[in-house]
Amino acid sequence: MPELYQELINLAESDMYPLHMPGHKRNELSTPMKGAFRCDITEIDGYDNLHDESGIILEAEERANKLYGADKTFFLVNGSTSGVLSAVSAAVSKNGTILAARGSHKSFYHAAYLRNLNVKYLPYKQIEGLNIPDCVSADDIEQNIEDDVEAVFITSPTYEGICSDIKKIAEICHKRGIPLIVDAAHGAHFGFGEKLIKKSDYSKVSSIDIQDNKSIESSAIDAVNKLYKEPSIIEYVSVPENAVSQGADIVIHSVHKTLPSMTQTALIHISGNLIDRARLKRFLRIYQSSSPSYVLMSSIDLCIKEMEENGNSYIEKLLKYRNRIQRETSDCKVLKVIGKNVIDDPSKVIVSVQDSTMTGEQLYDILREEYGLQLEMAGENTVLAIITGWDKEEGISRFINALTEIDKGLSVVENTQVSPKISFLPPKKMNICDAWDAESEYVPFIDAESRIAAEFVNLYPPGIPIIVPGEVYTKEIIDNVKSYINQGLNVQGIEKKEGFLCVRQK
């Protein structure tokens, strides 16, 4: 049993009476949430302090660090949000410049606001036909990095499970002495497990270039598929590599998203010497609660222990679940489960409805209301399910059966609807900080051209900003927003579906 959790149990079972916070006093009569409250304490003697760790919390962080292979790992109890805020603040000077993906999480934009940063954007790209964000490439970085850039910020994997080549991007950054920050909130399970194809499977294949791992892997897959006479039986043979091992300077992981840890728990890993750790620690104190939850910290510690002991079997089960979904839905004529040719992360199951009259929202509702399946998200023509190694066979079977049953009632139609594009960058007149702090006023669509945005406007999903505070409304942007609204898409940040919040004119 991890020491942090065991010590909390020992305290709960002792005769020590709590004349201190929290208010429930570990009295199980105060709440139906019995187990958690027994272990909920504050920073008392012998139980260390997250913001100045030297005892059992430090030891727990070191166990996590050893598992992921960074130089230093810190626990986060305010989610990956606090990690992103701290990472950006530590890596870039106030009023400095950062190169970032346009589709970054809102916590990145909050950091840019708080530190008054100049943000230079990488081009936003979509996967054709699916209307989901593509990842950032090494060429994107090479072509857009400039001398004034102090750090690069990317998201990999994306929310939908698409990965960048972190190793190549890190090399580009490090040649310039610039740190790479990777928001890998959805990739805490990366780097674990063993490939489902063992070396013995390679003996079934002849004439393979043994220097070409991809050739070996794809040929071995073909051999095993022929052996079993089933299509795509092992389309996913492993999870992607961890961003820590690929050379990123800061990596943020939400362990609660795909691993067995409580919501709000996360980790931040630091490697190399491009990040001042004392400075990062200062910002972690600023952006995290001064009363960190011991329940959440012990949840992280228990999660790390679980992955130490059973991580490989967890990943093996995840891969088998995902390959089963791919295999048993392969005969669907309309609904398409997008596979390894697009989605790198096996935990993300994207189902496309683009060849039907059905929308992603409609499929999402049918799965929830008629089959008791609550998915993660609905897009314009996709739905997203998240699976893990702790799913149950019954749930996976219900999901597969639902998709195949729904598919039987659909007909293939030519999809003539044009997906919205967010590939342009509006002109910029003010920094995010200045525009967001400025006095604002409501401006109807008809009068908004050439006005400066005072609020984010996002098309959700995927949540990519159409415009950010400080950028200028053009006729193209206004016409696109009106078109999205007419299509029934979810446009966030507009006023009464009739106008925008703009910087007040003097």
Wavefront OBJ file of the C-alpha trace (Angstrom):
o trace
v 0.000 0.000 0.000
v 1.444 3.464 -0.895
v 2.642 5.243 2.219
v 0.580 8.414 1.792
v -2.722 6.536 1.573
v -1.766 4.073 4.314
v -0.796 6.881 6.669
v -4.175 8.510 6.119
v -5.900 5.209 6.938
v -3.733 4.845 10.038
v -4.751 8.319 11.188
v -8.441 7.617 10.496
v -8.260 4.480 12.631
v -6.277 6.105 15.440
v -7.567 7.831 18.577
v -6.204 11.213 17.432
v -9.055 13.746 17.573
v -9.078 16.523 14.910
v -9.305 19.976 16.436
v -8.429 21.460 13.049
v -9.876 21.857 9.537
v -11.774 20.520 7.619
v -15.196 21.139 9.148
v -16.559 17.611 8.793
v -13.941 16.451 11.369
v -13.732 13.045 9.678
v -17.150 12.281 11.147
v -18.875 9.866 8.758
v -22.277 10.982 10.045
v -21.677 14.353 8.377
v -21.990 12.978 4.855
v -23.072 9.971 2.798
v -19.534 10.067 1.289
v -18.117 7.846 3.997
v -14.737 6.593 2.799
v -13.276 9.818 1.424
v -14.078 11.891 4.494
v -12.174 9.493 6.765
v -8.957 10.432 4.934
v -9.617 14.135 4.395
v -7.149 16.150 6.486
v -5.165 19.372 6.309
v -1.389 19.943 6.660
v -0.885 18.615 10.184
v 2.348 17.411 11.751
v 3.807 14.351 10.077
v 1.764 14.650 6.886
v 3.995 16.940 4.849
v 2.938 19.953 2.728
v 2.416 19.894 -1.035
v 3.885 23.388 -1.409
v 7.034 22.604 0.589
v 7.230 18.834 0.410
v 9.940 16.957 2.293
v 8.262 13.784 3.598
v 5.543 11.427 2.419
v 4.270 13.745 -0.348
v 7.794 14.138 -1.737
v 8.217 10.366 -1.658
v 4.913 9.940 -3.516
v 5.997 12.454 -6.172
v 9.290 10.625 -6.561
v 7.428 7.362 -7.195
v 5.458 9.086 -9.951
v 8.632 10.604 -11.352
v 10.335 7.227 -11.480
v 7.377 5.748 -13.333
v 7.338 8.446 -16.030
v 11.082 9.038 -16.252
v 11.291 12.825 -15.903
v 13.869 14.746 -13.887
v 11.205 16.059 -11.496
v 7.464 15.489 -11.050
v 4.960 17.499 -9.028
v 1.419 16.546 -7.984
v -1.405 18.798 -9.188
v -4.688 18.985 -7.283
v -6.180 21.763 -9.423
v -6.066 19.709 -12.593
v -3.948 20.140 -15.702
v -5.286 23.708 -15.772
v -2.959 24.651 -12.907
v -0.110 22.852 -14.674
v -0.618 24.770 -17.925
v -0.909 28.098 -16.082
v 2.288 27.377 -14.137
v 4.253 26.012 -17.099
v 3.528 28.962 -19.380
v 4.136 31.489 -16.597
v 7.479 29.898 -15.685
v 8.734 29.471 -19.249
v 7.899 32.912 -20.658
v 8.697 36.310 -19.185
v 5.886 38.761 -18.551
v 4.992 40.544 -21.834
v 7.040 37.915 -23.656
v 6.273 35.930 -26.809
v 5.147 32.300 -27.122
v 4.448 30.165 -30.193
v 1.323 28.075 -29.686
v -1.290 26.009 -31.446
v -4.449 28.015 -32.132
v -6.532 25.146 -30.749
v -4.889 25.209 -27.303
v -6.952 24.633 -24.157
v -8.559 27.707 -22.596
v -6.122 27.467 -19.659
v -3.362 28.428 -22.108
v -5.267 31.552 -23.099
v -5.842 32.352 -19.435
v -2.073 32.160 -18.872
v -1.513 34.458 -21.853
v -4.006 36.904 -20.328
v -2.516 36.793 -16.838
v 1.055 37.286 -18.111
v 0.146 39.724 -20.919
v 1.850 37.518 -23.498
v 2.211 38.063 -27.208
v 0.894 34.847 -28.771
v 2.088 33.787 -32.221
v -0.130 31.066 -33.623
v 0.690 27.873 -35.447
v -1.646 27.159 -38.375
v -4.871 25.418 -37.463
v -5.571 22.308 -39.545
v -8.568 19.975 -39.677
v -8.912 16.342 -40.649
v -10.788 16.470 -43.923
v -14.350 15.158 -43.663
v -14.305 14.722 -39.877
v -14.101 18.372 -38.803
v -11.703 17.563 -35.955
v -8.388 19.322 -35.275
v -5.214 17.813 -36.707
v -1.988 17.810 -34.715
v 0.920 20.242 -35.007
v 3.750 19.020 -37.245
v 7.500 19.584 -36.979
v 7.316 21.573 -40.240
v 4.703 23.854 -38.642
v 7.179 24.639 -35.859
v 10.171 25.043 -38.184
v 8.316 27.470 -40.450
v 6.835 29.640 -37.691
v 9.420 29.814 -34.919
v 11.147 33.207 -34.734
v 13.911 34.803 -32.675
v 11.576 36.514 -30.194
v 9.816 33.247 -29.235
v 10.655 32.205 -25.651
v 8.748 28.879 -25.587
v 6.616 26.609 -27.751
v 3.278 25.238 -26.496
v 1.477 22.351 -28.210
v -1.231 19.827 -27.360
v -0.385 16.167 -28.000
v -2.392 14.029 -28.001
v -5.268 16.199 -29.123
v -8.634 15.740 -27.441
v -9.543 13.373 -30.283
v -6.325 11.319 -29.941
v -3.997 12.574 -32.697
v -0.294 12.874 -31.828
v 2.514 15.160 -32.934
v 6.093 14.037 -33.508
v 7.313 15.319 -30.142
v 10.882 14.123 -30.669
v 11.375 16.144 -33.865
v 9.621 19.202 -32.452
v 11.758 19.052 -29.287
v 14.915 18.899 -31.411
v 13.853 22.016 -33.331
v 13.138 23.887 -30.097
v 16.338 22.796 -28.379
v 18.530 23.901 -31.301
v 17.312 27.400 -30.461
v 17.551 26.917 -26.698
v 13.758 27.167 -26.390
v 11.702 24.934 -24.047
v 8.871 22.796 -25.405
v 5.720 22.602 -23.269
v 3.400 19.711 -24.113
v -0.176 19.690 -22.882
v -0.513 15.890 -22.758
v -3.530 15.970 -20.472
v -5.125 13.124 -22.440
v -1.929 11.057 -22.678
v -1.185 9.947 -19.117
v -1.490 6.301 -20.249
v 1.068 6.662 -23.042
v 4.324 4.737 -22.797
v 2.934 1.839 -20.767
v 2.390 -1.754 -21.824
v 4.023 -4.049 -24.320
v 3.138 -4.498 -27.965
v 0.476 -7.094 -28.562
v 2.685 -8.482 -31.334
v 5.670 -10.289 -29.853
v 8.913 -10.950 -31.693
v 7.815 -14.544 -32.255
v 5.071 -13.229 -34.551
v 7.730 -11.807 -36.878
v 8.839 -15.350 -37.749
v 5.565 -15.739 -39.657
v 6.705 -13.035 -42.076
v 9.346 -13.385 -44.790
v 11.438 -10.738 -46.591
v 11.129 -7.979 -43.981
v 13.624 -5.155 -43.680
v 14.546 -5.581 -40.026
v 15.815 -1.989 -39.857
v 12.334 -0.670 -40.613
v 10.236 -1.058 -37.483
v 7.066 0.107 -39.200
v 7.584 -2.458 -41.932
v 8.114 -5.169 -39.347
v 5.043 -4.121 -37.390
v 2.710 -3.844 -40.379
v 3.953 -7.105 -41.852
v 3.531 -8.904 -38.555
v -0.006 -7.548 -38.290
v -0.760 -8.871 -41.765
v 0.654 -12.263 -40.828
v -1.355 -12.568 -37.644
v -4.519 -11.327 -39.366
v -4.132 -14.007 -42.027
v -3.493 -16.578 -39.312
v -6.774 -15.679 -37.610
v -8.572 -14.985 -40.915
v -10.127 -11.833 -39.418
v -9.718 -8.232 -40.623
v -7.879 -5.702 -38.479
v -7.690 -8.066 -35.531
v -4.759 -6.136 -34.113
v -4.966 -2.707 -35.738
v -3.740 -1.132 -32.487
v -0.670 -2.959 -31.181
v 0.528 -0.374 -28.636
v -0.123 3.045 -27.175
v 2.016 5.983 -28.364
v 5.274 6.951 -26.707
v 5.175 9.288 -23.722
v 6.062 12.945 -24.374
v 8.514 12.841 -21.432
v 10.663 10.190 -23.136
v 10.542 12.099 -26.430
v 12.361 15.141 -25.081
v 9.690 17.651 -24.035
v 10.848 20.045 -21.302
v 7.490 20.249 -19.508
v 4.715 17.674 -19.829
v 1.326 17.985 -18.147
v -0.746 14.827 -17.578
v -4.330 14.581 -16.329
v -4.116 11.200 -14.633
v -7.871 11.285 -14.025
v -8.752 11.306 -17.748
v -7.557 7.811 -18.709
v -6.110 6.323 -15.502
v -7.765 5.285 -12.207
v -7.520 8.564 -10.321
v -10.080 11.049 -9.052
v -11.287 13.978 -11.142
v -9.042 17.033 -10.808
v -5.821 15.048 -10.273
v -2.839 15.646 -12.550
v 0.959 15.639 -12.800
v 3.526 18.060 -14.192
v 6.918 16.699 -15.274
v 10.086 18.712 -15.860
v 13.157 17.528 -17.768
v 16.400 19.209 -18.824
v 17.775 22.582 -17.766
v 15.707 25.049 -19.828
v 13.095 25.508 -17.073
v 13.883 27.230 -13.767
v 12.350 24.775 -11.284
v 12.242 27.252 -8.416
v 10.315 29.648 -10.642
v 7.924 26.866 -11.703
v 7.409 25.895 -8.066
v 6.551 29.511 -7.224
v 3.801 29.543 -9.855
v 2.495 26.171 -8.686
v 1.995 27.773 -5.267
v 0.146 30.663 -6.893
v -2.153 28.645 -9.138
v -2.950 25.781 -6.766
v -5.007 25.775 -3.612
v -3.172 26.564 -0.388
v -5.286 23.780 1.143
v -4.563 20.859 -1.199
v -6.758 17.806 -0.803
v -5.055 14.796 0.747
v -7.792 12.623 -0.724
v -6.812 13.780 -4.204
v -3.083 13.385 -3.528
v -3.552 9.880 -2.177
v -5.674 9.095 -5.242
v -2.704 10.031 -7.453
v -0.399 7.880 -5.331
v -2.745 4.897 -5.547
v -2.996 5.401 -9.301
v 0.796 5.338 -9.635
v 0.967 2.126 -7.626
v -1.723 0.556 -9.825
v 0.205 1.448 -12.985
v 3.471 0.168 -11.486
v 1.913 -3.189 -10.719
v -0.736 -3.624 -13.429
v -0.011 -1.015 -16.087
v 0.932 -3.508 -18.778
v -2.200 -5.608 -18.309
v -4.324 -2.432 -18.282
v -2.880 -1.361 -21.627
v -3.277 -4.855 -23.058
v -6.957 -4.827 -22.117
v -7.410 -1.336 -23.610
v -5.849 -2.476 -26.895
v -7.979 -5.608 -27.031
v -11.147 -3.603 -26.384
v -10.245 -1.131 -29.116
v -9.328 -3.810 -31.651
v -12.576 -5.597 -30.880
v -14.550 -2.409 -31.580
v -12.684 -1.922 -34.874
v -13.205 -5.554 -35.903
v -16.856 -5.960 -34.942
v -17.987 -2.675 -36.513
v -16.006 -3.131 -39.731
v -19.100 -4.304 -41.638
v -21.097 -1.180 -40.813
v -22.110 0.481 -44.082
v -22.785 4.008 -42.816
v -21.296 4.503 -39.353
v -17.512 4.438 -39.479
v -15.220 3.911 -36.478
v -12.109 5.870 -37.415
v -9.012 3.744 -37.002
v -5.250 3.909 -36.650
v -4.767 5.672 -39.984
v -6.080 8.843 -38.273
v -6.434 8.272 -34.520
v -3.191 7.397 -32.698
v -4.637 6.954 -29.210
v -6.620 3.695 -28.840
v -8.606 5.142 -25.932
v -10.356 7.620 -28.250
v -13.119 6.080 -30.365
v -14.390 8.480 -33.041
v -17.529 7.385 -34.891
v -18.305 9.282 -38.102
v -21.823 9.785 -39.475
v -20.725 11.839 -42.483
v -22.210 9.353 -45.001
v -25.727 9.716 -43.576
v -28.410 12.312 -42.901
v -27.794 11.856 -39.178
v -25.775 14.418 -37.201
v -23.264 13.667 -34.484
v -25.627 15.208 -31.947
v -28.441 12.892 -33.038
v -26.263 9.770 -32.741
v -25.065 10.976 -29.327
v -28.677 11.377 -28.135
v -29.773 7.971 -29.495
v -26.879 6.190 -27.786
v -27.696 7.917 -24.501
v -31.493 7.707 -24.507
v -32.077 4.359 -26.210
v -28.976 2.371 -25.262
v -27.910 3.880 -21.947
v -24.484 4.889 -23.311
v -23.175 8.283 -22.197
v -20.458 9.342 -24.634
v -17.826 11.999 -24.111
v -18.819 14.448 -26.842
v -20.815 15.039 -30.026
v -19.482 16.967 -32.990
v -21.076 18.121 -36.215
v -20.666 14.703 -37.871
v -18.864 12.636 -35.236
v -19.221 11.348 -31.704
v -16.368 10.610 -29.322
v -16.245 7.758 -26.812
v -13.388 7.220 -24.362
v -12.474 3.682 -23.345
v -9.855 2.488 -20.866
v -8.478 -0.732 -19.476
v -10.995 -0.458 -16.643
v -14.018 -0.662 -18.902
v -16.140 -3.792 -18.621
v -16.830 -6.344 -21.335
v -20.566 -5.653 -20.964
v -20.133 -1.966 -21.696
v -17.933 -2.570 -24.742
v -20.397 -5.170 -26.056
v -23.333 -2.779 -25.579
v -21.479 -0.067 -27.474
v -20.640 -2.389 -30.392
v -24.179 -3.796 -30.535
v -25.671 -0.311 -30.464
v -23.532 0.889 -33.368
v -24.230 -2.166 -35.516
v -27.962 -2.003 -34.757
v -28.226 1.721 -35.510
v -26.222 1.250 -38.704
v -28.738 -1.274 -40.048
v -31.412 1.412 -40.052
v -29.337 3.949 -41.971
v -28.764 4.452 -45.682
v -25.677 5.821 -47.372
v -26.264 9.299 -48.779
v -23.972 11.830 -50.415
v -23.044 14.452 -47.846
v -23.217 17.850 -49.545
v -22.924 19.967 -46.380
v -19.692 21.936 -46.185
v -17.930 21.617 -42.843
v -16.952 24.890 -41.175
v -13.338 25.914 -41.622
v -11.326 27.817 -39.027
v -8.084 28.058 -40.951
v -7.678 31.846 -41.009
v -6.166 34.214 -38.449
v -7.915 37.568 -37.978
v -5.934 40.821 -37.898
v -4.667 41.702 -34.428
v -4.873 45.184 -32.851
v -4.430 44.481 -29.114
v -2.984 41.838 -26.826
v -5.424 39.435 -25.166
v -4.802 41.023 -21.767
v -5.440 44.598 -22.873
v -8.570 43.708 -24.847
v -10.079 41.522 -22.144
v -9.488 44.234 -19.518
v -10.838 47.052 -21.688
v -14.340 48.493 -21.352
v -16.662 46.614 -23.698
v -20.004 47.036 -25.412
v -22.490 44.925 -27.349
v -22.285 45.376 -31.111
v -24.831 43.822 -33.534
v -23.469 41.692 -36.382
v -24.310 44.368 -38.957
v -22.044 46.929 -37.224
v -19.215 44.633 -36.067
v -16.870 44.789 -39.074
v -13.496 46.362 -38.113
v -14.376 46.288 -34.392
v -11.978 44.740 -31.864
v -13.155 41.602 -30.044
v -13.419 41.827 -26.247
v -14.397 38.177 -25.761
v -13.517 34.768 -27.183
v -15.868 33.362 -29.816
v -15.541 29.585 -30.175
v -17.160 27.012 -32.414
v -17.788 24.077 -30.079
v -16.859 21.386 -30.643
v -13.948 21.415 -31.176
v -13.662 24.637 -29.161
v -11.127 26.342 -31.419
v -11.332 30.153 -31.165
v -12.821 31.829 -34.218
v -11.569 35.071 -32.703
v -9.774 35.979 -29.464
v -9.823 39.271 -27.563
v -7.731 41.874 -29.362
v -8.396 40.550 -32.872
v -10.483 42.413 -35.456
v -13.821 41.276 -36.862
v -13.763 40.961 -40.643
v -16.701 40.459 -42.983
v -15.554 36.857 -43.514
v -15.618 36.105 -39.769
v -19.030 37.710 -39.275
v -20.523 35.857 -42.265
v -19.040 32.552 -41.033
v -20.450 33.016 -37.521
v -23.918 33.783 -38.913
v -23.666 30.695 -41.133
v -22.686 28.487 -38.175
v -25.677 29.763 -36.192
v -28.035 29.105 -39.112
v -26.701 25.531 -39.311
v -27.595 25.043 -35.649
v -23.966 24.755 -34.554
v -22.901 25.737 -31.041
v -21.154 29.109 -31.243
v -19.954 30.266 -27.829
v -19.216 33.862 -26.856
v -21.871 35.669 -28.883
v -24.554 37.930 -27.453
v -28.154 36.719 -27.929
v -27.137 35.159 -31.285
v -27.253 38.668 -32.690
v -23.899 40.304 -31.994
v -20.500 40.370 -30.308
v -18.877 41.863 -27.234
v -16.377 44.405 -28.576
v -13.902 46.852 -27.088
v -15.771 50.105 -26.438
v -14.885 52.865 -28.877
v -13.818 56.160 -27.360
l 1 2 3 4 5 6 7 8 9 10 11 12 13 14 15 16 17 18 19 20 21 22 23 24 25 26 27 28 29 30 31 32 33 34 35 36 37 38 39 40 41 42 43 44 45 46 47 48 49 50 51 52 53 54 55 56 57 58 59 60 61 62 63 64 65 66 67 68 69 70 71 72 73 74 75 76 77 78 79 80 81 82 83 84 85 86 87 88 89 90 91 92 93 94 95 96 97 98 99 100 101 102 103 104 105 106 107 108 109 110 111 112 113 114 115 116 117 118 119 120 121 122 123 124 125 126 127 128 129 130 131 132 133 134 135 136 137 138 139 140 141 142 143 144 145 146 147 148 149 150 151 152 153 154 155 156 157 158 159 160 161 162 163 164 165 166 167 168 169 170 171 172 173 174 175 176 177 178 179 180 181 182 183 184 185 186 187 188 189 190 191 192 193 194 195 196 197 198 199 200 201 202 203 204 205 206 207 208 209 210 211 212 213 214 215 216 217 218 219 220 221 222 223 224 225 226 227 228 229 230 231 232 233 234 235 236 237 238 239 240 241 242 243 244 245 246 247 248 249 250 251 252 253 254 255 256 257 258 259 260 261 262 263 264 265 266 267 268 269 270 271 272 273 274 275 276 277 278 279 280 281 282 283 284 285 286 287 288 289 290 291 292 293 294 295 296 297 298 299 300 301 302 303 304 305 306 307 308 309 310 311 312 313 314 315 316 317 318 319 320 321 322 323 324 325 326 327 328 329 330 331 332 333 334 335 336 337 338 339 340 341 342 343 344 345 346 347 348 349 350 351 352 353 354 355 356 357 358 359 360 361 362 363 364 365 366 367 368 369 370 371 372 373 374 375 376 377 378 379 380 381 382 383 384 385 386 387 388 389 390 391 392 393 394 395 396 397 398 399 400 401 402 403 404 405 406 407 408 409 410 411 412 413 414 415 416 417 418 419 420 421 422 423 424 425 426 427 428 429 430 431 432 433 434 435 436 437 438 439 440 441 442 443 444 445 446 447 448 449 450 451 452 453 454 455 456 457 458 459 460 461 462 463 464 465 466 467 468 469 470 471 472 473 474 475 476 477 478 479 480 481 482 483 484 485 486 487 488 489 490 491 492 493 494 495 496 497 498 499 500 501 502 503 504 505 506
